[in-house]
Amino acid sequence: MNLNSQQNHRAAGVLVALAAGDALGAGYEFGAPLPDDAEVTMKGGGPFGFNPAEWTDDTSMAIPIAEAFLDAGTTPEALTSVVRAWAAWTRDAKDVGAQTSNVVARARRIASDDGRTDPTADDFTRAAQEFHARAGRSAGNGSLMRTAPLALAYLDRDPAELMDAAGVLSALTHVENDAQEACGLWCIAIRDAVLTGKLEIRTGLPLLPEERAAAWLERIETAERSRPRDFTKNGWVVEALQGAWSAISTTRTASGPDHLRAGLEEAVRGGRDTDTVAAIAGSLLGAAYGYSAVPFEWRRNLHGWPGLRAHDLMTLGVELASGAGRRTQEWPRAEHHDYSSWSRTDVLVQHPDDDGVWLGGVGAVARTADLGIDAVVSLCRLGTADVPGIAPENHATFWLVDSAAADSNAYAGYVLQEAAAAVERFRAEGKKVLLHCVRAESRTPTVAALYGARVAGVTPLEALERVRRVLPNAHPNPAFRELLAAEATGRPSA
């Protein structure tokens, strides 16, 4: 599907924000609601001993969905790929939901009794139906938490097809109508958010039978009158959805990155199944606000099964939304990004206010070892192997286009300040930093000016003039220069 730059950016944020909410809530799982002023951090721990910034089963179950639909498209074969990945994951997972664990074990037995080594999607569906018949219910939140990748796979399809596909995907483990419908409603909301930037859970209601649509409308309205902490049984899919939507709707006085942060913190402060409610909320907030809205402090160490990090989740989101499969020779999966046709990429100077910060073009990245660089802040696209010798957590990447057009960047002011804060954070840790874009002419001097203002106690425009003494070709584009001027006068920046 041909997405515009903003849609592509929003698609890139879906899985990253899902995982951020998941990891944020991991350390608080099964705890009581928190006070409104309680700090929420990716502290790790919790009942299953997750590491700080490590995602849980919510994201781990979503990843095979993304990978299967990326490789097999919207085909029946994709579902069997999904369940086989789940079956492999459960063998060593720190945490698997009780209902999901039961279904996986039964599906394995069904396959074994039939002389097969690996279960199929049909085995899972049968096992889930047996569980439902035996227990009389199967509406845990385990299918809703993982459903987001499906929305990206169906961006160019009719919403009714997406509603049906969400039900089928849910029924691999969770058969009950509440679970299937919740997945459908949430997927359609994600699809709508990626395509339009709107946050609305009601979009899919007309696709449900009239009486079911009425029931869900009442549930949605209850969520909008409540706080996440009011849903004391959020292990049930209905209250998990209500808790996530409540977290989003009650923090709407904020917008963009501020709303994403406030919404996820509100979800975690609601208590109980904190990682799942925050993961569900994150997938929709990420779809509406995009990759850049997820704070660098959350993205920096975000990681989990099967050995992935934030960049990998961003890659899955971008590729899945494109509908073109894995693109090994293109950004963001390619090992190298070609800038050979660009001139003046080898510029490299020290920051005038901090000789522990180097300012350069993309060609300077190859010199990190020679210079003793410990951390890199990238403001342009790079390949996955273009920054050798730098630990992933010490490579900060920002989605920033060098353009003055209003629709080129989401939250340009926020992203520029985030990049400056990343430089400041790395320096506080004693690291020598390379700050770069392609030619160090617009993006790099803008961030360098913001950082210089912080460390030298001058205005950003004064700091820019100092930067230009060492970077004579520094000419931030008009939009970036306006942002520097706004910072200098205390006016809010976009």
Rosetta blueprint (number, residue, H / E / L):
1 M L
2 N L
3 L L
4 N L
5 S H
6 Q H
7 Q H
8 N H
9 H H
10 R H
11 A H
12 A H
13 G H
14 V H
15 L H
16 V H
17 A H
18 L H
19 A H
20 A H
21 G H
22 D H
23 A H
24 L H
25 G H
26 A H
27 G L
28 Y L
29 E L
30 F L
31 G E
32 A L
33 P L
34 L L
35 P L
36 D L
37 D L
38 A L
39 E L
40 V L
41 T L
42 M L
43 K L
44 G L
45 G E
46 G L
47 P L
48 F L
49 G L
50 F E
51 N L
52 P L
53 A L
54 E E
55 W L
56 T L
57 D H
58 D H
59 T H
60 S H
61 M H
62 A H
63 I H
64 P H
65 I H
66 A H
67 E H
68 A H
69 F H
70 L H
71 D H
72 A H
73 G L
74 T L
75 T L
76 P H
77 E H
78 A H
79 L H
80 T H
81 S H
82 V H
83 V H
84 R H
85 A H
86 W H
87 A H
88 A H
89 W H
90 T H
91 R L
92 D L
93 A L
94 K L
95 D L
96 V L
97 G L
98 A H
99 Q H
100 T H
101 S H
102 N H
103 V H
104 V H
105 A H
106 R H
107 A H
108 R H
109 R H
110 I H
111 A H
112 S H
113 D H
114 D L
115 G L
116 R L
117 T L
118 D L
119 P L
120 T L
121 A H
122 D H
123 D H
124 F H
125 T H
126 R H
127 A H
128 A H
129 Q H
130 E H
131 F H
132 H H
133 A H
134 R H
135 A H
136 G L
137 R L
138 S L
139 A L
140 G E
141 N L
142 G L
143 S L
144 L L
145 M L
146 R L
147 T L
148 A H
149 P H
150 L H
151 A H
152 L H
153 A H
154 Y L
155 L L
156 D L
157 R L
158 D L
159 P H
160 A H
161 E H
162 L H
163 M H
164 D H
165 A H
166 A H
167 G H
168 V H
169 L H
170 S H
171 A L
172 L L
173 T L
174 H L
175 V L
176 E L
177 N H
178 D H
179 A H
180 Q H
181 E H
182 A H
183 C H
184 G H
185 L H
186 W H
187 C H
188 I H
189 A H
190 I H
191 R H
192 D H
193 A H
194 V H
195 L H
196 T H
197 G L
198 K L
199 L L
200 E L
201 I L
202 R H
203 T H
204 G H
205 L H
206 P H
207 L H
208 L L
209 P L
210 E H
211 E H
212 R H
213 A H
214 A H
215 A H
216 W H
217 L H
218 E H
219 R H
220 I H
221 E H
222 T H
223 A H
224 E H
225 R L
226 S L
227 R L
228 P H
229 R H
230 D H
231 F L
232 T L
233 K L
234 N L
235 G L
236 W E
237 V H
238 V H
239 E H
240 A H
241 L H
242 Q H
243 G H
244 A H
245 W H
246 S H
247 A H
248 I H
249 S H
250 T L
251 T L
252 R L
253 T L
254 A L
255 S L
256 G H
257 P H
258 D H
259 H H
260 L H
261 R H
262 A H
263 G H
264 L H
265 E H
266 E H
267 A H
268 V H
269 R H
270 G L
271 G L
272 R E
273 D L
274 T H
275 D H
276 T H
277 V H
278 A H
279 A H
280 I H
281 A H
282 G H
283 S H
284 L H
285 L H
286 G H
287 A H
288 A H
289 Y H
290 G L
291 Y H
292 S H
293 A H
294 V L
295 P L
296 F H
297 E H
298 W H
299 R H
300 R L
301 N L
302 L L
303 H E
304 G E
305 W L
306 P L
307 G L
308 L E
309 R E
310 A H
311 H H
312 D H
313 L H
314 M H
315 T H
316 L H
317 G H
318 V H
319 E H
320 L H
321 A H
322 S H
323 G L
324 A L
325 G L
326 R L
327 R L
328 T L
329 Q L
330 E L
331 W L
332 P L
333 R L
334 A L
335 E L
336 H L
337 H L
338 D L
339 Y L
340 S L
341 S L
342 W L
343 S L
344 R L
345 T L
346 D L
347 V L
348 L E
349 V E
350 Q E
351 H E
352 P L
353 D L
354 D E
355 D E
356 G E
357 V E
358 W E
359 L E
360 G E
361 G L
362 V H
363 G H
364 A H
365 V H
366 A H
367 R H
368 T H
369 A H
370 D H
371 L H
372 G L
373 I L
374 D L
375 A E
376 V E
377 V E
378 S E
379 L L
380 C L
381 R L
382 L L
383 G L
384 T L
385 A L
386 D L
387 V L
388 P L
389 G L
390 I L
391 A L
392 P H
393 E H
394 N H
395 H E
396 A E
397 T E
398 F L
399 W L
400 L L
401 V L
402 D L
403 S L
404 A L
405 A L
406 A L
407 D L
408 S L
409 N L
410 A L
411 Y L
412 A H
413 G H
414 Y H
415 V H
416 L H
417 Q H
418 E H
419 A H
420 A H
421 A H
422 A H
423 V H
424 E H
425 R H
426 F H
427 R H
428 A H
429 E L
430 G L
431 K L
432 K L
433 V E
434 L E
435 L E
436 H E
437 C L
438 V L
439 R L
440 A L
441 E L
442 S L
443 R H
444 T H
445 P H
446 T H
447 V H
448 A H
449 A H
450 L H
451 Y H
452 G H
453 A H
454 R H
455 V H
456 A H
457 G L
458 V L
459 T L
460 P H
461 L H
462 E H
463 A H
464 L H
465 E H
466 R H
467 V H
468 R H
469 R H
470 V H
471 L L
472 P L
473 N L
474 A L
475 H L
476 P L
477 N L
478 P H
479 A H
480 F H
481 R H
482 E H
483 L H
484 L H
485 A H
486 A H
487 E H
488 A H
489 T H
490 G L
491 R L
492 P L
493 S L
494 A L
